[in-house]
């Protein structure tokens, strides 16, 4: 049964989609069965990983409202070797439509993913940069949340709102939701600011902060424009090395959890 990880931060531009794409690709290249769920109406994970969809293709929107079966909506990629549940602009209407659902509206995505959960080892959800009903659906469906944090002023302030939302979801919809980890992104080793933010985050989140940080790297910025993961664009880049290390940490943490659960 898949471990479901939501990549969430209501702030835009923190490396959320970059992390969704490249963590999913890193896990897939480590011989795991992976589903990447694009749950952002901008559809950046879909295009950024090279998943092409036409107007006639069914997406996560159709799956969410039972217009299409989720298995009909999933696209299979060869490079990286993973599956994608794509999104397009139709998803932007979903927030209003979910609000009109009278019962269990927070569980729509959870119900969709339960149908395919046994087919994968990991399901990665790229969440929208907001704290509305789409995000609540993602957090209700997830086992854990990975929070990318850009190394900038007010980094911690940006997380505060998200943590409040996580606590609310834990209290009402998903008591088992955990924080998977906090990931430092756009780290620049040459600046004092990056070092200070890193220190502050590690002090606040302790061992829940990943050892790996994602550096500022031009190749990471270029890859999605070509519809490629960093591993398919430039496997020798610093960005690729960082996401290899992150993938290993996620697998290592999951193995530890399974050992504790089964032990």
TORVEXKE-228943 format. One record per atom (N, C-alpha, C): x, y, z. Coordinates in steps of 0.1 Angstrom, whole numbers, plus 5000, padded with zeros to 4 digits. Example, Ala and Ser with C-alpha at 12.3 -4.5 7.8 and 13.67 -1.06 7.14 Angstrom:
<rs>
513249435078/512349555078/513249675078/512849785071/513749895071/512950005079/
</rs>
This chain:
<rs>
500849885000/500050005000/500950135000/500550224992/501450344990/501450435002/502650495004/502650605014/502350735006/501450815011/500950935004/501551055011/502351125003/503051245008/502551375000/502051465008/501551595002/502751695003/503051754992/504051864992/503351994993/503452065004/502552175007/503252295013/502852415008/503252545014/502352645007/501652725015/500752815008/501452935001/502752945004/503453054997/503852994983/503853074973/504353034960/505853064959/506452994949/507853024946/508852964957/508452854964/509352804974/509952674969/509652634957/510152504951/509252384953/508052414955/507052304958/506852204946/506652264934/506452184922/507752114918/508852194919/510152134916/510452014925/510052024937/510251914947/509351794944/508051834940/507151724937/507651644925/508051714914/508551644902/509751564905/510751624912/512051554913/512151454924/511351474934/511251364944/510551244938/509451264931/508751154925/509651084915/510451164907/511351104897/512451024905/512951084915/514051014923/513550884929/512350884934/511750764940/511550654929/511150704917/510850614906/512150554901/513150634900/514450574895/515150494906/514650494918/515050404928/514250274929/513550254917/512750124915/511550114924/510950234927/509650234934/508550264924/507350214927/506150244919/505650374924/505550474915/505250614920/504150674911/503150734919/502150814912/502350964916/502451054907/502551194909/501151254907/500551314917/499251374916/499451524915/499051584903/499051724902/497751784907/497851854919/496551904925/496552054925/497352114916/497452254914/496752294901/495752384901/495152424889/496052474878/497252524882/498152574871/498752464863/498652334868/499152224861/500652214858/501452284867/502852284864/503552154866/503152074875/503751934876/503451854864/502351874858/501951794846/502851834834/502951964832/503852004820/505251994824/505652014836/507052014840/507751884840/506851774840/507451644840/507251574826/506651654817/506551614803/505351524800/504351544808/503051464806/502151554797/501951504785/501151584776/499651544776/498751644778/497351604778/496651694768/495551644762/494751724753/493451764760/492651844753/491351884758/490451774761/490651664754/489751544756/490151454767/491351474772/491851384782/491251414796/490951304803/490451314817/491651344826/491351434836/492351474846/491851444860/492651494870/492251474884/490851534887/490551644879/489251704881/488051604878/488251534867/487151434863/487151324874/488251284879/488351174889/487651224902/487951344905/487451404918/485951404919/485251434907/483751434907/483151314900/483951204900/483451074894/482851094880/483451184872/483051194858/483751084850/485051054855/485750944849/486350864861/486650734858/487350654868/488750694868/489350694880/490750744882/491750674873/491450544871/492450464863/492450514849/491350564844/491250624830/492050754829/492250824840/492850954841/494350954842/494850834847/496350824849/497050804836/498150884835/499050874823/500350804828/500850714819/502150644822/503250704815/504350734822/505550794815/506650684815/507550704805/508750614805/509950674811/510050804809/511150884815/510651004822/510651014835/510950904845/509850794845/510250674850/509250564849/508250574860/507250664858/506250684869/504850714862/503850714870/502550754865/502150894870/501350964862/500851094866/499351104866/498751164876/497351194876/497351354873/497151384860/497451524856/496351624860/496651754859/495751864862/495751964850/494652034848/494652144839/493752254846/493452354838/492752474843/491352444849/490852324844/489452284849/489452274865/490652244870/490752224885/490452354892/490652464886/490352594892/488952614896/488052544889/486552554893/486252464904/487152364907/486852264917/486652314931/487352424935/487252484948/485752524951/485152594941/483752634943/482752514943/483052414934/482252294933/482352204946/483552194951/483652114963/482852184975/482852314975/482152394985/480652354985/480152314974/478752284973/478352144976/479452054978/479151914981/478751914996/477651844999/477151855013/477851765023/478251645018/478751545027/480151505023/481051495033/482451445031/483151515020/482951645019/483651715008/485151715010/485651705022/487151705024/487751575021/486951475018/487451335015/487451295000/487151384991/486951354977/488251294971/489351364974/490651314969/491051184975/490851174988/491151054996/490450934990/489150944986/488350844980/488950804967/489350904959/489950874946/491250794947/492150834956/493450774958/493350634964/492250614972/492050474978/491850374968/491350414956/491050314945/492350264939/493450344940/494750304933/495850284943/495550304955/496650304966/497550184966/496850064963/497549934964/498549914952/498350004942/499149984929/500550054930/500750134941/502050214942/502750194955/503950234955/504750244968/504650384974/504650484965/504550624969/503650704960/502850784966/501950884959/502351024964/502851104954/503251244958/502251334953/501651424961/500651524957/501351664957/501251724946/501651864944/500451954948/500552024959/499352094964/499352244958/498252304958/498152444953/498752534963/499252654959/499752754968/498652834975/497852774982/496752834989/496252745000/495352795009/494952715020/493452685019/492852665007/491452635006/491052495006/489952455000/489452325001/490252214993/490952264982/491852174975/492952124985/493552214992/494652185001/494152095012/492952125017/492352045028/492151905023/491651885011/491451755005/492851675004/493851755000/495151684998/495651645012/495551725022/496051695036/495151585042/493951575039/493051465044/493451335037/493851335025/494251215018/495651165021/496451255026/497851225028/498151155042/499251075042/499851025054/500751125061/501351205052/502351305058/502451425049/503051525054/503251655047/504751685046/505251715034/506651765032/506551905029/507251995037/507052135036/508352195031/508352245018/509552315013/509552455018/510752495023/510852635028/512052705021/511752815015/512852895008/513652965018/514952965016/515953025025/515853175023/514853245030/514653385029/514153445042/514153575043/513553635055/512053595056/511553585068/510153545071/509853405067/510853315065/510553185061/509653115072/509953135084/509153065095/507753125095/507553255093/506253315093/505353245083/505953215071/505153155060/504653015064/505352945073/504952815077/503852815088/503752925095/502852925107/501452895103/500952965092/499552935087/499352795083/500352745076/500252605071/500152505083/500952525094/500952445105/499552445112/498952565112/497652585118/496652495110/496752505097/495852425088/496052275090/497352235092/497652095094/497052045107/497152125118/496552095131/495052075130/494452165122/492952165120/492552035113/493251995103/493051875095/493251755104/494251755112/494551645122/493351625132/492851745136/491851745146/490551695141/490151735129/488851705123/488751585113/489751585104/489651485093/490651375093/491851405097/492951305095/493851305107/493451235118/494251235130/495651175129/495851095118/497151025116/498151105108/497751225103/498651305095/499851355102/501051325096/502351365103/503051465094/504051535100/504951615092/506051525087/506151505074/507151415069/508551475071/508651605068/509851675070/509851815064/510751895068/510852035063/512152035055/511952085042/513052085032/513452235029/514752255032/515352385028/515552395013/515052495007/515152504992/515852644989/516452644977/517052764972/518152814981/518852714986/519952744996/521152794988/521752904993/522952964987/524052964998/524952874996/526052855006/526852985008/526853074998/527653194998/527053305007/525853285011/525153395018/524953365033/525153465041/524853455055/523453425058/522553475050/521053465052/520653315051/521153245041/520853095040/521253025052/522453055057/522952985069/522053015082/521653145083/520853185094/519453115094/518853115082/517553055080/517552905083/518652845078/518852695080/518952665095/519752755102/519852735117/518552745124/517852855120/516552885126/515552765124/515452715112/514552605109/514952485116/516252455116/516652335123/516452335138/516552465144/516252485158/514752455161/513952505152/512552495154/511952355151/512452285140/511852155137/512752045140/513952075145/514951965149/515151855139/514951735143/515251615134/514251605123/513151685123/512151675112/512651765100/513751835102/514351905090/515251805083/515151795070/515951705062/517451745063/518351645063/519751675062/520051745049/519451695039/519551745025/518951885024/519651975017/519052105013/519152114998/518252184992/518252204977/518952334974/520052334966/520752454963/520052534953/520452664952/520052744940/520852684928/520052644918/520752574907/520052604894/520752664884/520152704872/519552584864/520152474865/519552354858/518252314864/518052334877/516652304883/515652394877/516052514874/515052614868/514752584854/515752534847/515652514832/514852384829/515052274838/514452144834/512952144832/512052204840/510652194837/510252254824/510952364820/510652424807/510852334796/511652224798/511952124787/511052004790/510152014800/509351894803/510151774808/511251804816/512051694821/512351704836/512451594842/512951594856/514451634856/514951674867/516451704867/517351584864/516851464866/517651344863/517751324848/516651364841/516651344826/517251464819/517351584826/517851704820/519451714822/519851694835/521251704838/521551624851/521851494849/521951414861/523251444869/524151514863/525451554870/525351684877/524251754876/524051884883/523951874898/524251984904/524151984919/522651964923/521752014915/520351994918/519951844918/520451774908/520151624907/520751554919/521951594923/522651524935/521751544947/521251674949/520451704960/519151624961/518551604949/517251524949/517451374950/518651334946/519051194949/519151174964/519751264971/519951254985/518551264993/517751354988/516451374994/515651244992/515651184980/514951054978/515350944987/516750944989/517250844998/516750865013/516750995017/516251025031/514750985032/513951015022/512550975023/512350825024/513150755016/513050605016/513550545029/514650605034/515250565047/514250585058/513550705059/512550735069/511350645068/510950615056/509850525054/510150375059/511350335056/511750205060/511750195075/512250295082/512350305097/510850295102/509950375096/508550375101/507950235099/508250165088/507650035086/508149935096/509449945099/510149855109/509449875122/509250005126/508550025139/507149975139/506349995128/504949955127/504849805127/505749735120/505749595119/506449515130/507249595137/508149535148/507349505160/
</rs>
